[in-house]
Amino acid sequence: MTDLSDEGFDDWPAVSGRAGGGAWDLPLAASERQAMEALAQTLRVTANPLGRAQLAVLLLGQVPADLLKTAVIHLRQLLRRDFVGMLPMEVATRILEFLPIRDIVRSVSLVSRQWRAVATQACLWRRLYLRRGWRVDADRWAFYSSLPRGICPARVMLDSSVLHVSNAISLANTPKDMSTLLEHPPETPRQTLDSVLGGISKVYMPQRVLRQRQFISSSSSEASSRSSSPMSSPRLRGPALAIDWRVLYAEYTQLEANWRFGRCRVDRWESAHSESIYCLQFDRHNRLFSGSRDATVKVWHLADAASHITQLATLRGHSGSVLTLQADDAALVTGSSDATVRVWDLLTYTQTHCLHHADAVLSLRFNAKWLVTACKDRLVRVWRRNTNYNDMFELRGHSVAVNAVHLHGDVLVSASGDRSIRVWDLERRSCVMTLADHVRGVACLDFDGRFIVSGSSDRSIRIWSLESRHCERTIHNAHSDLVRTIMFDRTMDIVVSGSYDESIKIWRFSTGALLHKIKNVHTSRVFKLMFDRSRIVSCSHDRSISIIDFAANLPHARMLV
């Protein structure tokens, strides 16, 4: 059993009828000592606690001043109790949960070995982590934890049999000094990380997770022996998860600070397509999908370390620009200027369905129940997916092209060049709300079921509440040109926008304040962006794909959700 004694901490023993040790071993006669012990025993049996306290005060009044000081010191020691050592571990950790993190790290863990043992309990840090609303991608963690020692997760790919290092695209002159990539508003505070984390990253970040990750060739025997894709399965079988919750808490705290203070790295892959890239999406399996004016859709593997993207497949079938796409674990749906919507099987990379519009398909969204497409012909078409796309109906109401749609359950939101945003109930097949505060066409939107964030050619960003049916917040002159793409996350309190002015900006959702303008990401119009907890991925007219990585120095950041 681990010895938790601590030579640097001393506790007074419980006092019996006789005061023991030190200054209290006074030279008393045996008869006097026996009389005192008899009196103490009588008081313990007969007097109530209040009477004993009153008698103690009376007795102390008869003690000479020089001995009274020693008595007071002894009484103070009797009041000291190591409650952490006396309580069961579960109760002690529950108490520490209510302390500020800075106190747990800087104070509690330094009191004694026993206190430190409690302060480093996994159950304590797990509760602290989950209390913040943070989550862990258990499938990714299980997959990475099952890898043999020496295999870096950043180089393990979805299907090593089709990946080769020769297909990787090199980085395009990534700047060494990342601070030059950001423009901070004058009021943005520039604090040190220690002041934000309270020293937690230094105390709890083990050196083994800070070592630079080494890339291995995908032709190695370990990688080539994997013929299946464990990352693509919804649940993974393997050893029990050994999650270091202290490390995750430290990394998540540092990741939030990186977003807050703009610490990031920008990687750009030039000529990912032969022409402009209009749309993209990446998922939790590190698959990246991109659609281009060159009429192709490309599927990539995006390495965790963001140092390589490796092409998995090129899908051909459209005869015009691929303007919009969305993917889930099994299917990819693409829309094109050739007026078709194509559904692809991601296991075989083959086309399974081809649906038609009368004009260019500008936007689409789908869930388990619906596929919704928006068209330049002013129509929104809705297909029920469980009917093999045979059951379709149209929504009419916009007077010009429908530029963007977003789907949440049975609620659809559409944005149009007619300056309006419409909210539809798909089961009733009717428009239930119209929002119209923009003074020019609405180019993009995002929707989470409660709030809508929209960007327009009037250069503004507006945040709408479905509950109030009004615009809650407007960011005027958010960009110097059309706001082409937008996404938000209320849990992160973040809005990210991209524009024809070639910039990407990060805003505070709750206040509309500008956090950062990220420079040198693209050299032409930004068409599409997407972000998660750790990075922003964007594409542009300049044919490049860029990644703004806020977790370049955090080994487990891709598992934080």
N, C-alpha and C positions, 0 to 999 in steps of 0.2 A: 504494500500500500504506500502511496506517495506520502513522504513526510512534508507536511505543510507548516511545520514550526518555523518561527522566524526569530533569529537572535536580535534583530533590530526592534522588536516589539515586545513589551513586557506588560502583563496584566496582573493585578493584585489578586491573590487567591481569596476564595470566600472566607469570611471571618467567622470563626467559631466563638464560643463564649470567651475565649482568651485571645487577646490581641497578640498576634505572633510576629516575631522578627523585627529587626531594625531598631528604631527608636522606641518601640513599644515594649522591648524586653527591659523594663525598668527594675532596679534593685529593690523589689518589694519582699517583705517578710512572707514566709509561707502562710502564716495565719491570715495576713491581709489579702493575699492572692486567693485563698480559699473562700474568704468572705465575699470578695468581688464576684467570683464565679458562681457562688450560691445566689447572690443577688440577681445576677444576669439570668440564671436559670429560673428563678421565681418570676421575674418580669416576663420571660418568654411564655410561661404557663398561665399567668393570671392577668396581666395587663393587656389592654387592647393597644393597637399600634399608635393611636393618638396619645394615650397615656404614656407609653414608652418614649415617644418623641418629646413630650413636655418634660419628663424626668431627665432626658438627656440634655435638654437646654438648661435646666436647673443645675445639673452637675457640672456642665461646662462653665457655668458662671463662677464656680468655686475653683477653677483651675488657674494657676498662675499664668501670666501673659506669655512667658517664655515657652511653656509647654503647650499653651493653647494654639500657637502657630503650628506646631508639629501635629497636633490633633486635627486641625483644619486640613492640612495637607493629606493626612490619612483619610479623612472623610471624602475628600475630592476623589481619591483613588477608588474608594468604594462605589462612587457613582459612575465610574467608567465601565462600559459594557461593549464588548466586541460583538455586536448583534449579527454581523455577517458570519462570524465563526460559530455563533450559537444556533443560528437558524438552519433549517434544511436548505440544500443548494437551490431547489426550485423556488422557495420563498425568497431567498436572498436575491436571486436574479430578477424576480418579479419587482422587488423594491428598486433595484438599480435601473430598471427600465424608465423610471420617472425622472432620472437625472439627465441633464444635458450631456450630449455626446462628449463635449470637451472635458467635462468633469470626470466622466468614466475613464477617458484615456489619460488625462494629465494628472488626476488626483487619486481616484479610487484604486487604480492598478498599481500605484506607487506606495500605498499604505503598508502593505505586507504581502508576503507570498500567498497567504490565504485569500486576501482581498483580490489579488491579481488573478488567482485561479477562478474566482467567481466572475470577475470582469471580463475574462476571456472565454467564458462558456459559450458554446455554439448556440444553445437554446436562447441565450440573451440576445446575441447578434441577429439571430433569425427573426425574433420578434421585433427587434428594432428596425430591421430591414423591411419586413412586411407591413409594419405600422406606417411607413412612409408611402405605402401604396405601390412599392416596387415589386417586380416579379422576375422570375428566372425562366428562361426557355429550357425546360427540363430535358427535352429531346436533344437539343444541341449539347447540353452539359453531359448527358449520358453518353452521347456519341464521342465527344472529345475525351471523356474520362476513360473510355474503353480502348483508346489507342495505345499501342505499345510505346514504352518509354523511348524517347529519341525521335519519335515521329511528330512533327509540328502540325497542329491542327490547321494552321493557315495554308498548308500546302495539300491537305487532304481534299480531294475534289469529289464531285458527285458521282462520276463514273470514270475511273481512271483509265478504262480501256479506250476511251475516245479522246483523251486529253494528252497533249504533248507540249513540252516546253517551247518547241519551235513555233507553236501557234500564238504564244503570248505576245502581247503588244507592249512595247517599252514605254517607260515614263517619258514625258516631254518636259525636261528641264525643271524638275520640282525645285522650288526655291529652298535654300537652306534656312534662311531666317523667316519664319512664318509670320512674325509680327508685321512684316511689310505688306502682307496681304489684306490687312484690315484697316478700315477707317472707323474709328470710334467717335460717337458724338461726344462733345466736350464734357458732358456731365457724367459719362460712364466712369464708375470708380475703377481704379486699378489697384486692387489689393493683392497681397501675396497669397499663395495657396494655403500656407500655414494658417493665416488668419481666417480663412474660410473653413478649413477642415479641422482646425484645432489640433493640428499635429497628427491626425489619425493616419495619414498616408505614410508618415515616417515610422510610427510605432508598429503598425500592423501589416505593412506591405512586405512580404518575404522576398528576399533577394532572388529566389528561384523563379519568381514570376516576373521579375524585372529584367532577366537576361534577354539579350537580343535573340529573337527567334530566327533560326537558321532554316533556309529553304532546302528541300531535298528534291531530287529529280523525280518527276512523275513516272519515270521508267524504272525506278528502284523496285527491288523484289517485293518489298512490303506493300507498295502502292499497287503494283501490277497484279498482285494476288487477289485484290478485291474485285470481284466481278459484279457485285450488287451495289446498290446505292442506299446505305443505311440512313442517310440524311433525308431521303424522300419518304420514308415511312412515317405514319402519324405517331406511333409510339415505338420506342426502342426497347429491346430486351438486352439486359446486360447487368453489370454489377450495380449494387446499391450506390446511389449518388453520394459522394463524399464532398459536400459543398462547404467551402470555407466561407462562412457568412461574414466574418470580419473583413476578409479581403474584398468580397463583393460590396460590402457597405462602403469601404474606402474607395473602391473604383467608381461606384455610382456617385458618391459625393464629389469626387474629382471630375467625373464626366459632366455633372451639372455645373460645376464651376467653369469647365472649359466652354460650355455654351454661354454661360453668363458673361465671361470675360473675353470670349472670342479666340480662345487658343485652339488652333486647328491647323491641319495640313491640307494643301490642295494638290491633288494628282490629276493630270489630264492625259487622256489617250487621244492622240491626233488621228484623224482619218479612220475612225471606227467604221464608218460607211463611206461610200464613194460620193455621196451627196448629203444634203441637209438631213439632220436627224430630228424628226418631229415629235416622237413619243418614246417613253421608256417606262419600265417598272422593274423593281428588284424585290426579292422575297426573302424570307427567313432562311431558305436553303442556299443563299448566295447565288441564286440564278438571277441574271440580269437580261431583260428583254428590251430590244430597241427596234424601232420602225423608222424607215427613211424614205426620202424622195426617190431613192434608187429602186423602190418597189420591193425591197426585201425586208424580212424580219430576221434579226440575228439573236441567238441565244448564247449567253456568255456565262462563264463561271467567274464570280468576283471574289478574289482572295480576301480573307479576313484582314490581312495586313495591307490590303489596297495597293500592293506593289505590282500586281499582274491582273489582267483580265484575260481569260482564255476562251476562245470561241468553241462552243459546243456544236452549234448547228446554224445553218442558214435556210430559212423557209421562203420558198418562192411560190407564187401563185397569183398575186395581185399584178395587175397591169398598170397601176398608177401608184402615186405616193401613199405610203402607209402613214395615216394621220393619227390614228388612235389605237390603243391596245389595252388589254387587261388579261391577267393570268391568275389561275389558282394552282393547286398542287397537280391537277391532272389535265387541265385544258387551258388553251390560249385562244383568245378571240381578238381579231384584228379588223379594223375598218380602214377604207381606202378612198382615194379620190376616184377610183374606178367604179364607185357606187355599189360595192359589194362588202359584205361582212363575212369573214371566213373563220371557222372554228377548227382548231388544230388539237390533235392528241399529242400531249407532251411526252408520252412514253415512246411513241414511234415517230414523232415529228411528221405526222401525215395529216392532211386535211380531211375532216369528217363532214362538214356542212358548208354550204355557200348560200348566204341570204342576200337579198337584193333591195336596194333603194333606187330612187329615180335620179339621185344626184350624189355628190361627194358625201361620204360619212365622216362627220367632223368629230364625233365623240361617242363613246359607248361605256356602259357599265353593266355588270351582271352580278348576281348572287345565286344561291342555290335554287331560287324559284324563277327569277326573271332575267331576261337579257333585254337591255334598253339601248337603242341606238338613236343618235341625233344626226340630222341631215341638213344639208344646204337648201333642201327643198321646203324647209320650214316645218317639217313633220318630225314627230318622235314616234318611233315604232317600238312595240313591246311584244316580246315572244315569251311564251311559257316554256321553260327549259324541259320540263318533264313530259312534254308532248312531242319531243323530238323536233322542236321548233316549227310545228305545224299550226299551232294556235297563235295567231298574231292579231294585234289591233293597233290602231293609230290614235295619237293624241294631237289635237289641233288647237291652236290658240296663238302661237307666235306669228308675227307678221313678216319676219325675215328669218334668215338662217339661224338655226339653233346651234350655238357654238360649244356648249358644254352641258353634260348631264352628270348627276350623281345620285346614287341609290342607297337607301337605308331601309331594309325591310321592305314594306309595301309602299314606302314614301319615296317619290321621285322628285328631284329638283332639277329644273332646266334653266339655262341662261341663253339669251339671244341678243342678236344685234339690234333688236327693237328696244333695247335699254331696260328690259324687264327680266325678272326672275319669277318663274312660276313653280308652285308646289302642287304635286299631283298625288291623288290617292289611286293606286293602281287597281285595287280591287273594285273600286267604284268607277274607275276610268274617267275621273273628272278632276278639274283644277279646283283646289280648295283655297288657294291663296295666291295673290300676285304682289310682288315687291318691286317698286319702281322709283328708286331715288337716284340712280345713276343718270348722268346727263348725256352719255354716249353709250355705245354698245357694250354689253357685258361679254368679256372674252373668256373668263374662267371662273370656276367656283370650287369650293370644297364644302362638305356637309357631314356632320356627325350625328344627326338625328335631332339635335336641339338647336344648333347654330349653323348658319351659313356664312362663309367668308367668300367675297367675290372681288374680282379685279376687272378693270374696264379700260377702254381706250380713252376715258376721261382722266386716266392716270391715278385714279383713287383706288383705295381698298376700303370695302365696307363690311362690317360685321353685323349680321342680322340675327334676331332671336325669333324662332317660330312661336314661342309662347306669347311674346308681346306683339308680334307681327310688325315690328318696326326695326329700323336700323339703329342698333345700339351704339355704334361707334364708326366714325369715318376718319380715314387717314388721307387727307388731301395731299396731292402732289407726292404720292408715295414714290413714284418713279418719274423720270423725265420723258417717258414714252409709254406706250401701251403696256399694261400689266397682263402678260400672256399666260402665266402659270402661277398657281397658288396652292398652298397646303397648310393646314394647321393641326395642332394637337393641344387640347385644353389641359391635359394632365401635365404637359411640359410648359404650358403657358407660352407657346411659341406659334408664330405665323411666319412662313417663309414664302417669299415672292420672287418671281423672275420676270424680266421685262425685255422689251425690244431695245432698251438703253444699254444692254449687255451686262447688267448688274444683277446680283442676287442679294436680297436684303432679309434680315431677320428682325422680327418685331415681337414685342410683348403683347400677347393676346389680350390680357386683362386691361391694359392701359393704352395700347396703340403706340407705345414708345419704340423708337428705333434702337435696337441693340447693336447691330453691326451691319455694315455694308462690306461685302466680301469682294475684293478686287481681283483682277487677273484670272478669273475663272474661265471666261470665254472672250472671244474676240469679235463676236457678232451676236445677233439676237438669240435670247434664251427662249426655247420653245417649251420645255417641259422640265419639271423637277419633282423629286420625291425624297422624303427623309424618314429616318427612324430615330431611335434614341442616340445613335452614335455618328450618323453621317448624312450628308445631303448628296444625292446623285442628280446630275443635270445633263441636258443635251442642248445642242445649239445648231444654228445655221452654219456654224464654222466646221461642222462634221465631226466634232469632238464629243467625248463623254468625259465629264469631270466629276471628281469625288472630293467633297469637302469633309474631311475626317476629323471629328472632335475626340476620337479615342485612339489616336495613333500610338500612344504610350500605355494603353490599358489592355492587357492580354485577354481579359474576359468580357470586354465591353459588348461584343456581339451577342452574348447570352443574356444581356440585361434588357428586359422588356417592361 
